[in-house]
Amino acid sequence: MRKGVKAAVVGGVVAVVVGGAGYGTYNVVSALNGTAVSGGSAPERTGPPGADEVKETSQDFFAAWQKGDAETAASYTNFPEAAQELLTAYGTDAHISQVRITPGAASGTTVPFSVKATVSFDGRSKPLSYSSRLSVVRGTSTHRPLVDWQPSVVYPALQKGDTLVTGESAAPAIEAVDRNGAVLTKEKYPSLGPILDELRAKYGDQAGGTPAVELSIHHADTEAADTPLITLAKGRPGKLRTTLSASAQAAAEEAVQRFAESSIVAVKASTGEVLAVANHREDAFNAAFLGRLAPGSTMKIISAATLIDNGITSANGPAPCPDTAVWQSQTFHNLTGMKADEHATLSDSFARSCNTAFVKYADSVKVDSLTREAEDRFGLGRDNWKTGIPSFDGSVPASGGPDTAANMIGQGQVQMSPLNMASVTATAMTGRFRQPVLVSPRLDDRELARAQGLPAGTVAQLRQMMHRTATTGTAAQAMSGLSGDIGAKTGSAEVDGQAKSNSWFTGYRGDVAAAAMTQEGGHGGDAAGPIVAAVLRAAG
């Protein structure tokens, strides 16, 4: 919480409609509009508000807002309690005054507008300008035209429960630097913006800086860092060293721009240090660390390790690849065009990404075998990773029924993030699980997660299969041109309601492991593959 500032919560949707008590209330509110109704009844208009109603309602709302009359402005909305709470805080907690609102041309019931105002605190002032929009709807019981209340009306980035506050920042500013001392800024590395905010919130005090005076968004999610909007007085930033590599980060930023809704993480396999994290999204969600999606056939790294560690088969052992496989009345298929091979080895089926080969072994594994492998060997699913910022640890539940087979091919109830899959690849490469970190644990004495790791024989087989996949298998096209010690695994995960599957890809080169995901990107090698290859080329 920001020091010395009372944060008023942006109210959620409250089922209170002005005028809901009947025409008596209607007359009172109409009088506020300057259109008092006599006689206790008035003709009711129905349907969407007309152009005249949209113009009059929005103008009345703007006029009251500009005057700082939160109560009156809120009376022109369909959720006046929530509106009054935020509009009051706009002046008191955010210290925004001298508001001037200029409406644009209405489009139907939607009115765009621009705001120019002044933010003042402790003798310091800065101009504030932004654009937003509102919509006018008809009240369900009053039939009045009303502003459809959303927090974004007041400021476009506000979501339910967020607040605008001005004052001394909750944490001092930081100057984040990479592993070699190069300064990392959100201007140069845009997708680091939310991550740098998280690092500032957690380590600002320890980094040795002094607070700034800022207008910020204080989020309803108490785990989320404040989002600074305007700095009225600069503090002194403290220096915070991260594990990132500026060159790898630059490559990751450029690579994810090729495909919308893409995320990537690269780690140094021998240490677990995160070298790059990038997201290309419309929102500020760090899907690279917090995403929870089925990883498709990249999961076959863990599944193959499960089969090997439990003595079920080996890289050169049998793993037949029929056209279809049935498990508990559910039929599983391979990708279109894949030829059946009843004499395939596990290495053959892994390199081709044959689903049915893994599904056929669902009979041989226990319900919790995959879960035990993921948790005990790869360090997943125990909710104990401490990377330095919020992250998801993966989830491989012990699912019965058809999900026992579906989990083997990265569908069913399995959930992963690119961070998780980069770690899986690093563990497969080295045999040791090293929990990924973004800042050194020595900074705050946090205890890192531990796991048993993999036997040397399993590592040798996984590396052989991943190398084959990268050179002659489904990952070969994406990994072409990369020299040295390389390996990879492709994946595509079908999601209900999506026209195309999510594209997954994980790979390694030298001491660098990386994983990427592109929502609705198609096959693993089509979108996520080129992203990973670009980062491995720069960082490997």
C-alpha positions in Angstrom: 0.0 0.0 0.0 1.3 3.5 -0.9 2.6 5.4 2.1 0.3 8.2 3.5 -2.5 7.5 0.9 -5.9 6.0 1.6 -6.8 3.8 -1.3 -10.5 3.9 -2.1 -11.6 0.7 -3.8 -13.2 1.1 -7.2 -16.6 -0.4 -6.6 -17.7 -3.4 -8.5 -21.1 -3.9 -10.1 -23.7 -3.3 -7.4 -27.3 -4.1 -8.3 -28.7 -0.7 -7.4 -30.6 1.2 -10.0 -31.6 4.8 -9.4 -35.3 5.1 -9.6 -35.9 1.4 -8.7 -38.3 2.4 -6.0 -40.8 3.9 -8.4 -41.8 7.2 -9.9 -41.2 9.2 -6.8 -37.5 8.5 -7.0 -37.7 9.1 -10.8 -39.0 12.6 -10.1 -36.2 13.4 -7.7 -33.5 12.3 -10.0 -35.2 14.0 -13.0 -35.1 17.2 -10.9 -31.3 16.8 -10.6 -31.2 16.6 -14.4 -33.1 20.0 -14.5 -36.2 18.3 -16.0 -38.6 18.1 -13.1 -41.7 16.1 -13.8 -45.0 17.1 -12.4 -48.0 14.9 -11.7 -46.1 11.8 -10.6 -46.0 10.1 -14.0 -44.0 10.6 -17.2 -44.0 8.9 -20.6 -41.5 6.2 -20.7 -39.1 5.8 -23.7 -37.9 2.3 -24.5 -35.2 0.8 -26.7 -31.7 2.1 -27.0 -31.2 5.7 -26.1 -31.5 8.2 -29.0 -28.9 10.6 -30.1 -30.5 13.4 -28.1 -30.5 11.3 -24.9 -26.9 10.2 -25.4 -25.7 13.8 -25.9 -27.7 15.2 -22.9 -26.7 12.4 -20.5 -23.0 12.5 -21.4 -22.9 16.3 -21.2 -24.6 16.3 -17.8 -22.2 13.6 -16.6 -19.1 15.5 -17.9 -20.3 18.8 -16.4 -20.7 17.3 -12.9 -17.4 15.4 -13.1 -15.5 18.6 -14.1 -17.0 20.4 -11.1 -15.8 17.6 -8.8 -19.4 16.9 -7.9 -19.1 13.1 -7.6 -22.5 12.5 -6.2 -24.3 14.3 -9.0 -22.1 12.8 -11.7 -22.7 9.3 -10.3 -26.5 9.9 -10.4 -26.2 9.9 -14.2 -24.8 6.3 -14.1 -26.5 2.9 -13.8 -24.4 2.0 -10.8 -24.2 5.2 -8.7 -22.6 3.8 -5.6 -19.6 2.4 -7.4 -19.3 5.5 -9.6 -19.5 7.9 -6.6 -16.8 6.0 -4.8 -14.3 6.2 -7.7 -15.2 9.7 -8.7 -14.7 10.9 -5.2 -11.3 9.1 -4.9 -10.4 10.8 -8.3 -10.2 14.1 -6.5 -9.2 13.1 -2.9 -6.8 10.1 -3.2 -5.5 10.8 -6.7 -5.4 14.6 -6.1 -6.6 15.3 -9.7 -8.1 18.7 -10.2 -8.8 21.4 -12.9 -10.5 18.7 -15.0 -11.6 19.7 -18.5 -13.4 17.1 -20.7 -13.8 17.4 -24.4 -16.3 15.0 -26.0 -15.8 13.6 -29.5 -18.4 12.6 -32.1 -20.7 10.0 -30.8 -21.0 6.7 -32.5 -24.4 5.3 -31.7 -24.5 5.2 -27.9 -20.8 5.4 -27.5 -19.1 8.8 -26.8 -15.3 9.1 -27.0 -13.8 11.9 -24.9 -10.4 13.4 -23.9 -9.4 14.6 -20.4 -7.0 17.3 -19.5 -6.3 17.8 -15.8 -3.7 18.6 -13.2 -2.2 16.2 -10.6 -0.9 18.0 -7.5 0.7 16.7 -4.3 2.8 18.4 -1.6 3.4 21.5 -3.7 4.2 19.6 -6.9 2.0 19.5 -10.0 2.1 17.8 -13.4 -0.4 17.9 -16.3 -2.4 14.8 -17.0 -4.1 14.0 -20.3 -5.7 10.9 -21.7 -8.6 9.6 -23.8 -11.4 7.3 -22.8 -15.0 6.5 -23.8 -18.4 5.8 -22.3 -21.6 4.3 -23.4 -25.2 5.3 -22.6 -27.8 2.7 -21.9 -31.4 2.8 -20.8 -32.1 2.1 -17.1 -33.8 -1.2 -16.6 -36.5 0.1 -14.2 -36.3 3.9 -14.6 -36.0 3.8 -18.4 -33.7 6.9 -18.1 -30.7 7.2 -20.3 -27.7 6.4 -18.0 -23.9 6.2 -18.4 -23.0 2.5 -18.4 -20.6 2.5 -15.4 -17.2 0.9 -15.8 -14.0 2.0 -14.0 -12.4 2.5 -17.4 -14.7 5.5 -17.9 -12.6 7.4 -15.4 -9.3 6.1 -16.7 -9.0 3.5 -19.5 -6.5 1.2 -17.7 -8.6 0.8 -14.6 -10.2 -2.5 -13.9 -12.7 -3.6 -11.2 -11.2 -3.0 -7.8 -8.4 -0.7 -9.0 -7.7 2.7 -7.6 -5.9 5.9 -8.7 -3.6 7.2 -6.0 -1.0 10.0 -5.7 1.6 10.1 -3.1 4.9 8.7 -2.0 5.5 5.5 -3.9 5.0 2.2 -2.1 8.5 1.1 -3.1 11.5 3.2 -4.2 12.4 3.1 -7.9 15.0 0.6 -9.1 17.6 0.7 -11.8 17.4 -2.9 -13.0 20.6 -4.2 -14.7 21.4 -7.4 -16.5 24.0 -10.0 -15.5 26.7 -7.9 -17.0 25.5 -4.5 -15.6 23.6 -3.2 -18.7 20.6 -1.1 -17.7 17.2 -2.7 -18.5 14.3 -0.3 -19.1 10.8 -0.8 -20.3 11.4 1.7 -23.1 14.1 -0.5 -24.6 12.6 -3.8 -23.6 8.8 -3.2 -23.6 7.6 -6.5 -22.3 9.8 -6.1 -19.2 7.5 -3.3 -18.0 5.2 -5.3 -15.8 8.2 -7.5 -14.6 10.2 -4.4 -13.6 7.2 -3.1 -11.7 7.0 -6.5 -9.8 10.8 -6.3 -9.1 10.4 -2.8 -7.8 7.5 -3.7 -5.6 9.4 -6.6 -4.0 13.0 -5.3 -3.9 12.8 -1.5 -4.1 13.5 -1.1 -0.4 16.4 -3.6 -0.4 18.0 -2.0 -3.5 18.7 1.1 -1.5 16.7 3.8 -3.3 14.4 6.5 -2.0 10.7 6.8 -2.9 9.3 9.0 -5.7 6.0 10.9 -5.7 3.7 9.4 -8.3 0.2 9.1 -9.7 -0.2 5.3 -9.9 -2.8 2.6 -10.4 -3.1 0.6 -7.2 -4.5 -2.8 -8.3 -7.2 -4.8 -6.6 -4.9 -7.9 -6.9 -2.7 -7.3 -3.8 0.0 -9.5 -5.4 0.3 -7.1 -8.3 2.7 -4.1 -8.2 1.4 -0.6 -8.6 1.5 0.8 -12.1 3.1 4.2 -12.2 1.5 6.8 -14.5 3.1 10.1 -13.8 6.1 11.0 -11.6 5.7 14.3 -9.8 9.1 14.1 -8.0 11.8 11.6 -8.8 13.2 9.4 -6.0 16.7 8.0 -6.1 16.7 4.5 -7.7 18.5 1.6 -6.1 20.4 -0.7 -8.4 19.0 -4.2 -8.7 21.0 -6.9 -10.5 19.0 -9.5 -12.4 20.0 -12.8 -14.1 18.8 -11.5 -17.5 21.0 -11.1 -20.5 20.5 -7.9 -22.4 21.4 -9.6 -25.7 19.1 -12.5 -25.1 16.3 -10.2 -24.0 16.6 -8.1 -27.1 16.3 -11.2 -29.3 13.3 -12.4 -27.3 11.6 -9.0 -27.6 12.1 -9.1 -31.4 11.1 -12.7 -31.8 7.7 -12.5 -30.0 6.7 -9.6 -32.1 6.4 -12.0 -35.1 3.3 -13.6 -33.6 0.5 -12.2 -31.5 -0.2 -13.7 -28.0 3.3 -15.2 -27.8 5.6 -15.7 -24.8 9.1 -17.1 -24.3 11.5 -17.8 -21.5 15.2 -18.7 -21.8 17.3 -20.1 -18.9 20.9 -21.0 -18.3 20.6 -24.8 -17.9 23.6 -25.2 -15.6 22.3 -22.6 -13.0 18.5 -22.1 -13.6 19.1 -18.3 -14.1 16.5 -16.7 -16.4 18.3 -15.1 -19.4 15.2 -13.7 -21.1 11.4 -13.4 -20.6 9.2 -11.7 -23.2 5.5 -11.5 -23.9 3.6 -10.1 -26.9 0.1 -9.4 -25.6 -2.6 -6.7 -25.6 -2.7 -6.9 -21.8 0.2 -6.7 -19.3 -0.2 -10.4 -18.2 3.2 -12.2 -17.8 2.0 -15.3 -19.5 5.6 -16.5 -19.8 5.7 -17.0 -16.0 2.1 -17.2 -15.1 0.4 -18.9 -18.1 -1.6 -22.1 -17.4 -2.2 -23.9 -20.6 -1.9 -27.5 -21.9 1.6 -27.8 -23.4 0.8 -30.4 -26.0 3.5 -32.7 -27.1 6.3 -30.9 -25.4 5.0 -32.8 -22.4 6.3 -36.0 -24.1 9.8 -35.1 -22.6 8.3 -35.9 -19.1 6.2 -38.8 -20.5 9.3 -40.3 -22.1 11.2 -39.9 -18.9 8.4 -41.6 -17.0 8.5 -44.6 -19.4 12.3 -44.9 -19.1 12.5 -44.4 -15.3 9.8 -47.0 -14.7 11.4 -49.6 -16.9 8.5 -49.7 -19.4 10.5 -48.9 -22.5 13.7 -47.1 -23.6 14.8 -44.8 -26.4 15.7 -47.8 -28.5 12.9 -49.9 -27.1 9.4 -50.5 -28.6 6.8 -47.7 -29.0 4.6 -48.7 -31.9 2.7 -45.8 -33.6 -0.7 -47.0 -34.9 -3.1 -44.7 -36.7 -5.4 -44.6 -33.6 -5.3 -45.6 -30.0 -8.3 -46.1 -27.7 -8.2 -45.6 -24.0 -11.3 -46.0 -21.9 -13.6 -45.4 -24.8 -11.8 -42.3 -26.0 -10.1 -42.5 -29.4 -6.8 -40.6 -29.9 -5.4 -39.7 -33.3 -2.1 -38.5 -34.7 -1.5 -35.4 -36.8 -3.0 -35.6 -40.2 -0.7 -37.4 -42.7 1.4 -39.3 -40.2 1.9 -42.8 -41.4 1.5 -45.7 -38.9 4.6 -47.6 -37.8 4.0 -50.7 -35.8 7.8 -51.3 -35.4 8.7 -47.8 -34.1 11.0 -47.3 -31.2 10.4 -44.7 -28.5 13.0 -42.5 -30.3 11.2 -42.8 -33.6 7.8 -41.9 -32.1 9.3 -39.1 -30.0 11.0 -37.5 -33.1 7.8 -37.8 -35.1 5.6 -36.7 -32.2 3.4 -39.8 -32.4 0.5 -39.4 -30.0 -0.8 -43.0 -30.2 2.6 -44.4 -29.2 2.4 -42.7 -25.8 -1.4 -43.3 -25.4 -0.8 -47.1 -25.9 1.4 -47.0 -22.8 -1.3 -45.5 -20.6 -2.1 -49.1 -19.6 1.4 -49.6 -18.3 1.7 -46.5 -16.1 0.0 -46.0 -12.8 -2.5 -43.2 -12.5 0.0 -41.1 -10.5 3.2 -42.1 -12.4 3.3 -39.0 -14.5 2.6 -36.8 -11.5 5.4 -38.4 -9.5 7.9 -38.0 -12.3 6.9 -34.3 -12.8 7.1 -33.5 -9.1 10.0 -35.7 -7.9 12.3 -35.5 -11.0 11.4 -32.2 -12.6 10.4 -30.1 -9.6 6.9 -29.3 -11.0 3.5 -28.9 -9.4 4.5 -28.3 -5.7 3.7 -24.6 -5.6 7.1 -23.8 -4.1 9.1 -22.0 -6.8 10.5 -18.6 -5.7 11.8 -17.0 -8.8 11.8 -13.4 -7.5 8.4 -12.5 -9.0 5.1 -14.3 -9.1 5.2 -17.5 -11.2 3.3 -20.7 -11.8 4.9 -24.0 -11.0 3.1 -26.2 -13.5 0.4 -28.8 -12.7 0.4 -32.5 -13.6 -2.5 -34.0 -11.6 -3.0 -37.7 -11.1 -6.1 -37.9 -13.3 -8.0 -41.1 -13.9 -10.2 -42.0 -16.8 -9.4 -40.8 -20.3 -7.2 -38.0 -18.8 -4.6 -40.6 -17.8 -3.8 -41.0 -21.5 -4.5 -37.4 -22.5 -2.0 -36.2 -19.9 0.7 -38.3 -21.5 0.5 -36.1 -24.7 0.1 -32.8 -22.9 -3.6 -32.5 -23.0 -6.2 -33.5 -20.4 -5.6 -31.6 -17.1 -1.9 -30.8 -17.5 -1.0 -27.1 -17.4 2.3 -25.4 -18.0 3.9 -22.1 -18.7 6.9 -21.4 -21.0 8.9 -21.0 -17.8 8.0 -24.5 -16.7 8.8 -26.0 -20.1 12.2 -24.2 -20.3 13.0 -25.7 -16.9 11.9 -29.1 -18.0 14.3 -28.9 -20.9 17.1 -27.7 -18.7 16.5 -30.7 -16.3 16.4 -33.1 -19.3 19.7 -31.7 -20.5 21.6 -31.7 -17.2 19.8 -34.3 -15.1 19.5 -31.7 -12.2 16.5 -29.6 -11.4 17.6 -26.1 -10.7 14.7 -23.9 -9.8 14.6 -20.9 -12.3 15.4 -17.5 -10.7 15.2 -13.9 -12.0 17.2 -12.4 -9.1 19.7 -14.1 -6.8 18.2 -15.8 -3.7 21.0 -14.3 -1.7 19.3 -10.9 -2.1 16.4 -11.9 0.2 17.5 -15.3 1.6 14.6 -17.1 0.0 14.7 -20.9 -0.1 14.6 -22.4 -3.6 12.6 -25.5 -4.6 14.4 -28.8 -4.8 13.8 -32.1 -6.7 15.6 -35.4 -7.1 16.5 -34.9 -10.8 17.1 -37.6 -13.4 19.4 -40.7 -13.6 22.3 -40.2 -16.0 21.0 -43.0 -18.3 17.7 -41.2 -18.6 19.4 -37.9 -19.4 21.5 -39.6 -22.2 18.4 -41.0 -23.8 16.4 -37.8 -23.6 19.2 -35.8 -25.1 19.6 -38.4 -27.9 15.8 -38.2 -28.7 15.7 -34.4 -28.5 18.8 -34.1 -30.7 17.2 -36.3 -33.3 14.0 -34.3 -33.2 15.9 -31.1 -33.7 17.9 -32.5 -36.7 15.6 -34.9 -38.5 12.3 -34.8 -36.7 9.4 -32.3 -36.3 11.7 -29.6 -35.0 14.2 -29.8 -37.8 12.9 -26.9 -39.9 12.7 -24.4 -37.0 16.1 -25.4 -35.7 17.9 -25.5 -39.1 21.0 -23.4 -39.2 21.7 -23.8 -35.5 25.1 -25.4 -34.9 26.5 -27.1 -31.8 24.8 -29.3 -29.3 21.1 -28.8 -30.0 17.8 -30.5 -29.1 14.1 -29.7 -29.3 10.5 -30.9 -28.9 7.5 -29.6 -30.7 3.9 -29.4 -29.4 0.5 -28.3 -30.4 -2.4 -28.3 -28.0 -6.1 -28.2 -29.1 -8.3 -25.9 -27.1 -12.1 -25.9 -27.2 -13.5 -23.0 -29.1 -10.3 -22.2 -30.9 -10.0 -22.5 -34.7 -6.2 -23.4 -34.4 -4.2 -25.2 -31.8 -1.8 -23.5 -29.5 1.8 -23.7 -30.7 4.4 -24.9 -28.3 8.2 -25.5 -28.7 11.1 -26.1 -26.4 14.7 -26.5 -27.3 18.3 -26.2 -26.2 21.6 -25.1 -27.6 24.8 -25.3 -25.6 23.9 -24.3 -22.0 20.7 -22.4 -22.9 17.2 -23.9 -22.7 14.2 -22.0 -24.0 10.5 -22.6 -24.4 7.8 -20.6 -26.2 4.0 -20.7 -26.7 1.8 -18.9 -29.2 -1.9 -19.0 -28.7 -3.7 -20.2 -31.9 -0.3 -20.5 -33.6 -0.9 -23.9 -35.1 1.8 -26.6 -35.1 4.7 -26.2 -32.7 7.3 -25.6 -35.4 5.1 -22.9 -37.2 5.1 -20.1 -34.6 6.7 -21.0 -31.3 9.6 -22.8 -33.0 11.0 -19.8 -34.8 10.7 -17.8 -31.6 12.8 -20.3 -29.7 15.3 -20.7 -32.5 15.9 -16.9 -32.7 16.6 -16.7 -28.9 18.9 -19.8 -29.0 20.8 -18.2 -31.9 21.4 -15.0 -29.9 22.0 -16.6 -26.5 23.5 -20.0 -27.2 
